[in-house]
Amino acid sequence: MIKSTVKKIPNADVVLDKVRNTYKRIRTQDIPDQELKKLFFKRLGYHLNLDEPKTFNEKLQWLKLNWKNPLIPICVDKLTVRDYVKQKGLGHTLNELIGVYENIKEIDFNKLPEKFVLKATHGSGWNIVCNDKKGIDWKTSKRKLKRWMNDNYYYHGYEWVYKEIKPRIISEKFLEDKKHDELLDYKFMCFNGEVKCLFICSGRNKEEGLKVDFYDVDWNLMPFYRKYPNSGKKIPKPEGFNMMIEYAKLLSEPFPFVRVDFYEVNGKIYFGELTFFPGSGLEFFSPESYDNLLGSWIELPSNDNFFYNQQK
């Protein structure tokens, strides 16, 4: 009844997001572990063990609740992470930044190039990819941007790193790889500064949908999937693979776990993002044994670690 009434209001989707966020704030105040346990069981079908976490998904939930490294919010913010990448000496891997916007009204659509990407800096997957400005539905895109600017990504999966990030929009150069018919996304899974495996995202903008393939560091396909199906093909190793590994080690060194993303465009490596809780730690593995294998690679910080839940 309330939902149907709200839908009649202008910008109803924005209003509904605000209502949902307010409701979640009330429910989760001081008890995020209980909400996580409910969500974990609903998504994965087994009970979350926070006392003795074993699996990859369990340990990501433990890190959400207990590891409060103040560097992480800087690294997940799509704007401020650029400073971290520069500090690591990898500024040359950053994509061209076209603009930074505090609100949607600051975006001058007419001044944007014919191809561009808009990203909300305070969430995950909040991107608008435009490969032809003439064909974009700007009204719909603005509505998405407005909804994202009024949303707090923390309440989607209780990832504390997003809770206090300032909402902004950035525009970046549109990347095109002439070697492939799409832009492949290389995502390196790093454990205490060491790359253990990686996965490649393909088909993201194709009719058949996203495909994900896991590889070990010797470029052997690993026989499992996590939520998304495999592509059924072996993708050629990128030219800059060894350099990507070295860059990933450098960027991941301070953390027990982080995913480091790169693109390769015409032989040049571009930094993508840093992700500390892939899939919010709520995506199933098949076979399930790989949930345990990747979990065994995460060494959780001990309670004498400076960043071990400073709020306890």
N, C-alpha and C positions, 0 to 999 in steps of 0.2 A: 504493500500500500504506500509506504513512505517512498520507496524506490521509484514507483510509477509516478508519484507526484513530483519528485525531484527532477525526473527526466523532462518534465515540461518547462523547467527553468532554463534560461539561457546559460550556456557553458555548464550544462548539467554534469558532464564528466568530471570537470574540475571540482564542482561542489561535492560529488560523490567521493572523490579521492580525499578531500578534506574530512568528510564524515568518517571514512574508513580509517584514516590516520589518527583522528581523535579517539575513535573507538579502540584502536589497537594500543594507543598510548595509555588509556585508562586500564586496559586489560593487562598490559605487560609491565606496568610500573613496579619495579623492584622484584619481579618474578620472571625474567626472561627465560630461565632454565626450564620452568614448567611449560611455557609456551613452546620452547624448542622441542621438548620431549613429545608434545602432542603433534607438532608439525612433522617431526622426524618419523614417528610411527606411521603417520598418515601417508607420507611420501615413500618411505622405504620398507615398511612392513615389519620392522623389528625394533625392539625397544632400545632407546639410547642409553648407553652405560657411560656416565660421566665420571664415575669413580675409577674405573679401569678401562678406559677407551682403547680399543684394539684396531678397529677398521679406519680407513681413510676418512670416511664420512663422520664417524664418531669423533675422531681427533680434530677435525675442522670445527665441530661444535664446541669441543673443549677449548680450542684456541679462541673462538668467539667470546667465550665467557671469562676466560682467565688470562689471556695474554694481551696486555694493553700498551704495546710499544707505541709511543707518540709519533714515531716516524711513519707509521702505516697510513693514517689519514692523509698525510701529505702525498704519499705514494699512490693512493687510489683516486685522488682528485685529478681529473684529466688535465687540469691546468698546472697545478703546483708540482706534479710529478716531473714536469719538464725541468724544473730546477734540480731535482734529485738526479736525473739522467745527466745533466750538465756537470754536476758535482762529481759524478763518476767518470767524467772524461768522455762521455758518449753523446755530446751535444750534436755531433754530425749525423746521428741516426734519427733525429727528430724531424717529423713532418713539418712542412711550412704552416705557420700559424697565420691565418688571415685576419681574425678578429676575436675579441673577447667582449661579451655582452652581459651586463648586470640584469637586464630584463629584455623581454621580446621586442619592446618598442625601439630599442637601440639597433636592432638588426635592419639594415637597409638592403632589402632584397635586390633592388636595382643595381647596387654596387658589388654584389657578389659575382664571382666569375660564372661562366656557363656551366661548370662542373665544380662541385664542392661537397663538403661533409659538415653537418652540424652535429655537435655532441653536447649533451648535458654533462657537466663536469662532476656531478654529485650522485651518479647512479651507474648502473650497468645495463648495457644494451639500449640505452636511450640515444639513438643515433638516427639522423636523417641523411641518407646518401642520395645525392642528386647528380645524375650523369647527363642531364639535359634540362636546363633551367626553363626552357619553353614548355616542357611537359609536366612540370611539378604542380601539384595541387597545393598552392601556398596557403590557402584557407585551412585545409586539413592539417598541413604541417604546423601552422601556427597554433592550432588547437592542441596538437600533441605537445609542442614545446611549452605551452601554457600549463598543461596538465603536469608535465615533468617538473616545471619550476615550482609548482605547489605541492609536490610530493616529497616525502622523505623516504629514501630507499632503505633505511634501517628497518622499517616496519614490514618489508617484504620477506626478510629472512633473518632479522635480528643480528645483522652484521654491524657491530658497534662502530666500526670505522667510518660509516656513512652518516652517523647520527648528527654530527655538528658541522658537516661540510657546507660551506656557503654555496647556494644554488647559483650556477652561472651557465651560460652557453658559450661554446667556442666554435669557430669555423676553421676548417683546415683544408688544405689542398686535396683534391680528389686524386687518388693513386690508381694508376692503370698499369698492369703488367702485360706487355706484348708477347711474352713467352708463353703464357697460358691464356685461356679464354676467360679467366676470372682471377681475382686477387686472392691468393691462398694465404691462410692465416696459420703461422707456425707458433705453437704454444708449448713452451718448455717447462716441464714440471721439475722444480728445483727444491732440494732438501738440504738445508744447512749449507747452501752455496754450491751444491753439486747437482748437475743435471742427471736425473735417473731415467727419464723417458720424455717423450713429447707427443703431441697429437696435432694433426692437421685438419683444419676446417675447410671443407669444399662444398660447392653447391648451395651456398647460403642464399643466393638470390635466384636460384633456378627452380623450375616447377616441381622437381622431385624433392626439394628441400635439403636441409643441412645434413651433411655426412661428416663423420668424424673417424679418423684412423689413428691408432696409437702405434708409435715406433720406439724401439730402444735406441740407444745412442750409436749403435752400429748400423742403423737404418734397416733393421729387421722388423717386419710387421708383428705386432703383439696380438695374440688371439683373444681379444675381448672388446667389448664396447661399453660405454657409459652413457646411458639414456638414448643417444643418437646412433643410428645404424652406421655400419662401415660403408665405404664407397664401393667395395668389391674390386678395387684396383690398387696397384702399387704406384704411388706418386714418386716421380724422380726426386732425388735429393737436391735441394737448392745449392747453387754455386757457393754461397756464403755460409754453408752449414757449420763448418768448424768455427768460423768467426762468431756466428750466432751463439754457439755454445760458450765461447769465451765471454761474450757480452752478458749472457744470461748468468754465468757464474759471478761476474762482477756485480751485477745489479741485485742478485739474490743473497749475497754473502751475509748480510746482517740477520737473516730470517730463518726460522726453522722450516718454513715452507712458503713458497710463493710461485705463482705461474708467471713466466715472463714471455710476452708475445712480440713477435716480429713479423714483418712482411719483407718480401724481396721483390723489387721492381727493377727490371732490366739490369740486374746484377748489383743493385744498391740495396743495402739493408736499412729498413725503417723500423724504429721502435713503435710498438703498439700500445701496450699497457701492462700494469702489474695487477695481478688478481690474487688475493690471499685466501679466498673461500670460493673456489670454482663451483658453479651451480649451487652456491650457498651450502655446500656439503649435503645436498638433498637429492642427488641423482644416483640411481641404482647402477651397479656393475653387473655385467653378465659375461662370464661366470662370476659368481659372488666372491670367489677366492681372490680375485684381483682387488677387491675392496680391502681385504686383509693384507695383501702384498704391499700395496701402496701405503697402507696404514703403518706397516712395519718400518717404512722408510722415514716416518716423521718421529723425531725425538722431541718430545714435549719438554718445554722449559721447566726446570725444577723450581720449587717455591722459594729458593734463595736467589733466583734470577731477579734482577732489578725490576723487570717489566712484568713479573708474574702478578697479575691482578692487584694493582696498587690500591684498588678500592676495598679490598678485603680487610 
